[in-house]
């Protein structure tokens, strides 16, 4: 029996198992409210004897209305005292099973990084279940798939000990998942775990490129920005014109974390058609959505992953309107802030993302942004507080004063990395604009660990581009848009270039 024939048999068997999961997916699509009600009761029951559960009377909570009355909405700062104690080894604080892993993500207004607890239940019932389901959906939509005849290329982060005495570990959620996957996964993935989890990104890219360029890769999972860096390096070391010459059987890229729209054209240039792309909504806090239709870019909201959902309606300015509502009360077309209670001990937690429902039968969503101004074009998750503190630092060190500013990403070109472009109207300009940009950059690195990671050796993000604007530029821009008045503000950070390009075009025209 040849190796190719063996892989064909394995592909057929795994594809069959994956398709069987579709029956369970159809059940929660058909009975969404029953599934959410069941998870609500399981979560409350599991946590009633935790410190949090006792504080908020979980033993007496019998329905959602009581839950909403007794348990406050939370953000990371509210849960941080409990999480800090968990990281030191205390248990039974937010969740009733042992928590040893913490997913590190970008910080808040007061911290450089957040550390999201990841329980074994969250791994098994949420993250790993999501991985199986996305492959089940893909196999169901593509019955002739041959992705299991070759290797899965996983682009992940790294992890490291947090508190050796407590035995706790911290890392990117991708690294946590890789470390805890069943051992048999190593048979179908590349590169080996020791390389996939390397922390030094330059060496890591080199090793992954060297190893995987010799493999038969059929599917890739990763953040678009880092994946592009890898693909370009593979073409450099192999001397090939496109990735299809390296991996002729490549058929699927599974992506998430940032919007894929700015990267799509580059992927199409590097990987000739036919090629399939599948979007997921997978964060440190949980696995929330999977693109379940080939012809649509919305995602199926996954309802049986140990997460109870609530949604806070937002107005046009991004502030809350009224009270959060459960799944059964949402309406299509409304912008909602997503609130989750999870099997890792996040309770009524405002994740910071905003979504809108494209359908309620079944429940499908589209990510619309963040509840705060941000840039997350490359996974840097730069929030307005980071930007303001960094600009204050740059002004203090250079003697500059500013009136207005806005910033947006510059996406990858055919060569080079991306960047952030800052349009700044100075009241007092710095004597040395390059020094101002350097201080701004270093301050952002110190404030935001994700930004610092993406700035590593300019591989993803290059130096910030600071462009001084003439006095009155932002006033004139607001005036042209009929947005003068106290209720209108210059958008500080944006994940697309609409505002930056409008201002630059207006400046060019004088």
C-alpha positions, -999 to +999 in steps of 0.1 A: +000+000+000+015+033-011+017+063+012-005+083-011-032+055-010-029+055+028-035+092+030-065+089+006-081+064+030-073+086+060-088+116+042-120+096+035-124+084+071-117+118+087-140+136+062-168+111+071-164+117+108-163+155+103-196+154+083-213+135+111-210+165+134-232+184+110-263+168+126-254+184+160-248+217+143-282+215+127-298+209+162-285+241+177-294+260+145-330+246+149-333+250+186-310+279+195-329+292+225-331+258+241-294+253+237-286+287+252-310+280+281-292+247+288-258+263+288-270+291+311-282+266+337-250+245+334-228+276+339-247+289+369-248+254+385-210+249+379-200+282+395-225+285+424-199+274+450-170+296+436-161+328+454-177+348+426-208+326+426-213+330+464-208+367+462-236+371+436-259+345+449-257+319+421-274+293+442-306+314+441-305+323+404-332+304+385-336+324+353-320+350+331-339+379+347-325+371+381-290+367+366-293+402+350-304+417+382-278+402+405-247+400+384-230+432+371-216+437+337-179+434+338-147+444+320-112+431+325-104+455+353-134+441+373-121+405+370-084+413+373-082+409+411-095+374+407-073+366+377-042+379+396-050+354+424-056+326+399-022+332+384-007+328+419-023+294+422-056+301+440-086+281+426-124+281+428-126+318+424-144+324+391-148+288+379-150+254+397-122+235+380-085+241+380-072+270+358-036+268+349-035+285+315-039+322+307-042+336+272-022+368+269-037+395+247-034+432+243-038+454+273-064+477+288-063+513+298-043+504+329-023+473+319+001+464+290-015+429+286-046+411+296-044+375+309-076+356+301-082+324+321-085+292+299-100+262+317-099+226+305-136+229+297-130+260+276-103+241+257-124+209+251-160+223+248-152+256+231-118+260+213-112+224+202-149+219+194-147+250+172-117+235+153-136+203+146-167+222+136-150+244+111-135+214+094-169+197+095-185+227+079-158+228+053-161+191+045-198+194+042-196+224+018-167+207-002-175+170-004-146+163-027-120+179-003-086+163+000-072+184+028-065+153+050-042+138+023-015+163+033-004+185+062-020+213+081+003+243+086-004+261+118+009+296+124+009+301+162+025+321+190+044+309+220+039+303+257+061+305+289+059+298+326+039+325+345+043+315+382+066+284+386+055+278+421+018+278+411+025+259+379+006+285+358+014+292+322+009+322+299+009+325+261-009+333+229-042+315+227-029+298+195+001+284+214-021+272+243-042+253+218-012+238+201+003+226+233-029+209+245-040+193+212-042+155+211-008+139+202-022+123+171-026+158+156+012+159+152+008+132+125-011+156+102+004+190+111+036+208+102+060+221+115+067+200+146+056+216+179+090+227+191+093+249+160+057+261+159+060+274+195+094+292+191+093+327+206+119+343+184+098+352+153+126+358+128+142+324+135+107+309+136+097+321+102+130+309+087+126+274+102+089+271+093+097+282+057+125+257+054+106+228+069+072+233+053+084+241+018+093+204+016+059+192+028+026+186+010+006+213+027-031+213+019-044+238+044-031+267+065-044+283+097-032+317+108-035+354+111-033+369+076-004+393+083+020+367+097+009+342+070+018+366+043+053+371+057+058+333+057+045+328+022+067+355+008+097+340+025+089+305+011+089+320-024+122+337-017+140+305-006+124+282-032+127+306-061+091+298-072+067+322-087+037+313-066+027+291-037+009+266-059+043+256-073+054+248-038+022+232-025+002+220-056-025+205-033-031+236-012-069+243-010-078+261+022-067+291+043-085+294+077-081+329+090-093+352+118-082+379+142-083+408+118-103+418+088-093+398+057-105+423+032-072+443+029-052+411+024-074+393-001-057+407-032-022+398-020-033+362-012-048+359-046-016+371-062+005+346-042-019+316-044-036+311-079-072+300-080-089+277-071-084+285-034-109+284-005-109+309+024-128+303+056-132+330+083-135+322+120-142+344+150-119+329+176-105+350+204-086+345+237-120+346+254-136+319+233-146+306+199-177+324+187-183+321+149-176+302+117-183+311+081-206+283+072-216+294+036-193+296+006-211+325-010-216+347+021-190+364+044-211+364+076-206+337+103-227+313+121-229+321+158-218+289+177-243+284+205-232+251+222-196+260+232-201+267+269-209+303+263-240+322+273-245+353+251-260+387+258-261+417+235-261+455+243-277+477+216-254+506+206-263+539+191-245+557+163-219+570+186-211+536+200-226+541+234-250+516+251-288+520+246-308+505+274-301+470+288-284+440+274-307+414+258-305+376+255-302+359+221-340+356+217-345+394+217-319+405+191-329+420+158-310+421+125-292+453+114-287+466+149-251+472+162-245+453+194-217+450+219-212+414+227-213+402+263-203+366+273-204+343+303-181+313+298-170+280+311-136+296+320-152+320+345-158+352+325-191+366+338-212+391+318-179+401+303-179+429+277-154+414+252-150+448+234-162+436+200-193+449+182-214+427+159-246+429+139-269+400+131-274+393+094-299+366+102-318+352+132-329+319+116-302+307+120-283+333+140-255+346+118-233+376+126-208+400+111-181+417+132-185+455+129-157+468+151-149+475+187-167+494+214-136+517+216-116+534+189-089+510+178-066+498+151-063+460+147-051+456+111-022+433+120-033+419+153-018+448+173-052+458+190-041+494+195-067+513+216-073+550+220-058+550+255-025+536+242-024+562+215-032+591+238-006+582+264+021+576+237+013+610+221+015+627+255+049+611+260+062+621+225+050+657+231+066+659+266+100+647+252+100+669+222+083+700+234+055+696+208+018+704+213-009+690+192-045+701+183-059+671+165-049+638+151-061+607+135-044+574+125-050+544+103-031+514+089-010+513+057-014+477+045+012+454+030+024+462-005+042+438-027+073+445-007+079+456+028+057+456+059+026+475+069+026+506+091+005+531+110+000+565+094-006+594+118-020+627+106-012+653+133-021+689+134+005+705+157-001+736+177+037+736+183+055+713+160+085+693+172+119+704+160+127+669+149+097+650+134+117+618+131+126+619+168+089+625+176+079+594+156+106+574+174+094+584+208+058+577+198+068+542+186+087+533+217+059+545+239+034+524+221+057+494+224+059+499+262+021+503+265+009+475+243+026+441+241+008+431+209+020+463+191+055+455+203+053+420+189+041+432+155+069+458+154+096+430+159+123+436+134+098+455+112+085+421+100+048+430+103+047+466+112+073+492+101+081+525+118+051+548+122+046+574+095+039+608+110+026+635+087+021+670+100-010+687+087-015+724+082-034+744+108-071+742+104-070+710+084-093+690+107-117+719+111-121+722+073-125+684+070-153+684+096-169+715+079-169+698+045-186+667+060-212+690+077-199+678+111-192+710+129-205+711+165-198+698+199-214+664+192-190+657+164-154+646+169-124+637+148-121+599+148-088+591+165-081+556+154-097+537+125-092+502+112-097+514+076-083+543+057-115+562+048-109+592+071-072+594+066-075+593+028-103+619+028-081+643+048-050+637+027-070+642-005-085+674+008-050+687+018-037+679-017-065+699-033-057+728-009 
